[in-house]
């Protein structure tokens, strides 16, 4: 058994015997810490920053899919995932987390028809 396997097994065991919120935070580890510190951002948080906080959950979900697709096309790798509590249902779900200046976040705004108006508003303010 390698040290990495042992560490993961011990982390999983510890997460199973704590509160649900602490357990998911433990499983997410450094990624959750980076999201809390603002070094990484989830797609829903990014939408809130650019004025798309009032979008329905379905549009936010599709935006996230477009961002993930743009990220995969640009890097050839899967985006990082973090456990987060859904804002309306309270269920714990896996969501993608990105660097705050990742181009995929803006590519997703452009490629998804439901969020293109947010990108146009940003350009209009800058002009």
C-alpha positions as MATLAB code, in Angstrom:
seq = 'XXXXXXXXXXXXXXXXXXXXXXXXXXXXXXXXXXXXXXXXXXXXXXXXXXXXXXXXXXXXXXXXXXXXXXXXXXXXXXXXXXXXXXXXXXXXXXXXXXXXXXXXXXXXXXXXXXXXXXXXXXXXXXX';
ca = [
       0.000    0.000    0.000;
       1.443    3.363   -0.978;
       1.399    6.458    1.184;
      -0.963    8.159   -1.250;
      -3.483    5.305   -1.016;
      -3.236    5.243    2.765;
      -3.737    9.021    3.002;
      -6.782    8.909    0.731;
      -8.287    5.991    2.701;
      -7.755    7.804    6.012;
      -9.215   11.029    4.620;
     -12.293    9.199    3.346;
     -12.755    7.463    6.703;
     -12.425   10.765    8.591;
     -14.887   12.469    6.239;
     -17.440    9.717    6.818;
     -17.426   10.282   10.587;
     -17.940   14.061   10.699;
     -20.754   16.437    9.852;
     -21.782   16.405    6.222;
     -20.459   19.928    5.508;
     -17.077   19.184    7.077;
     -16.924   15.841    5.298;
     -17.404   17.370    1.859;
     -14.972   20.168    2.725;
     -12.405   17.518    3.704;
     -12.906   15.595    0.468;
     -12.496   18.797   -1.590;
      -9.330   19.741    0.302;
      -7.113   22.408   -1.225;
      -9.527   23.164   -4.043;
     -12.225   24.225   -1.558;
      -9.669   26.356    0.283;
      -8.696   28.078   -2.982;
     -12.375   28.762   -3.784;
     -12.961   30.244   -0.317;
      -9.869   32.454   -0.635;
     -10.953   33.714   -4.062;
      -8.058   32.174   -6.001;
     -10.487   29.890   -7.840;
     -14.103   30.490   -8.826;
     -17.131   28.319   -9.504;
     -19.233   29.114  -12.564;
     -22.207   30.243  -10.463;
     -20.001   32.669   -8.528;
     -18.551   34.000  -11.775;
     -22.045   34.607  -13.163;
     -22.903   36.558  -10.018;
     -19.822   38.751  -10.588;
     -20.812   39.611  -14.162;
     -24.483   40.244  -13.406;
     -26.021   36.855  -14.154;
     -27.058   36.028  -10.594;
     -30.750   36.227  -11.511;
     -30.494   33.524  -14.210;
     -32.515   30.355  -13.523;
     -30.657   27.234  -12.409;
     -31.126   25.574  -15.802;
     -29.304   28.374  -17.630;
     -26.529   28.402  -15.041;
     -26.092   24.686  -15.514;
     -25.866   24.994  -19.287;
     -23.395   27.837  -18.923;
     -21.236   25.570  -16.753;
     -21.325   22.897  -19.449;
     -20.190   25.386  -22.079;
     -17.338   26.556  -19.850;
     -16.216   22.966  -19.208;
     -16.280   22.255  -22.943;
     -14.190   25.377  -23.656;
     -11.745   24.420  -20.902;
     -11.339   20.895  -22.291;
     -10.782   22.275  -25.800;
      -8.156   24.759  -24.604;
      -6.203   22.533  -22.217;
      -7.066   18.955  -23.138;
      -7.705   18.207  -19.455;
     -10.718   18.000  -17.182;
     -11.477   21.032  -14.968;
     -11.000   20.696  -11.223;
     -14.067   19.697   -9.230;
     -15.179   20.764   -5.781;
     -18.117   19.765   -3.589;
     -20.600   22.596   -3.072;
     -24.030   22.874   -1.534;
     -26.754   23.669   -4.065;
     -28.208   27.098   -3.336;
     -31.892   26.081   -3.553;
     -32.099   22.363   -2.761;
     -29.295   22.169   -0.215;
     -27.947   18.957   -1.772;
     -24.194   18.511   -2.039;
     -23.113   18.424   -5.677;
     -19.857   18.368   -7.631;
     -19.167   21.591   -9.503;
     -16.193   22.715  -11.550;
     -13.776   25.328  -10.262;
     -11.572   27.490  -12.468;
      -8.795   30.021  -12.120;
     -10.347   33.489  -11.755;
      -8.764   34.695  -15.023;
      -9.385   31.514  -17.021;
     -10.356   32.266  -20.619;
     -12.880   29.404  -20.592;
     -15.185   31.442  -18.327;
     -15.470   34.131  -21.008;
     -15.603   31.640  -23.865;
     -18.582   30.042  -22.122;
     -20.330   33.415  -21.902;
     -19.816   33.897  -25.613;
     -20.715   30.381  -26.768;
     -23.919   29.968  -24.736;
     -26.811   31.952  -26.158;
     -28.412   32.369  -22.712;
     -25.430   34.342  -21.371;
     -24.277   36.320  -24.410;
     -26.164   39.366  -23.186;
     -23.883   39.514  -20.119;
     -20.800   39.642  -22.309;
     -22.278   42.373  -24.510;
     -23.061   44.463  -21.426;
     -19.438   44.217  -20.243;
     -18.148   45.421  -23.625;
     -20.676   48.261  -23.781;
     -19.558   49.532  -20.355;
     -15.900   49.428  -21.372;
     -16.482   51.437  -24.550;
];
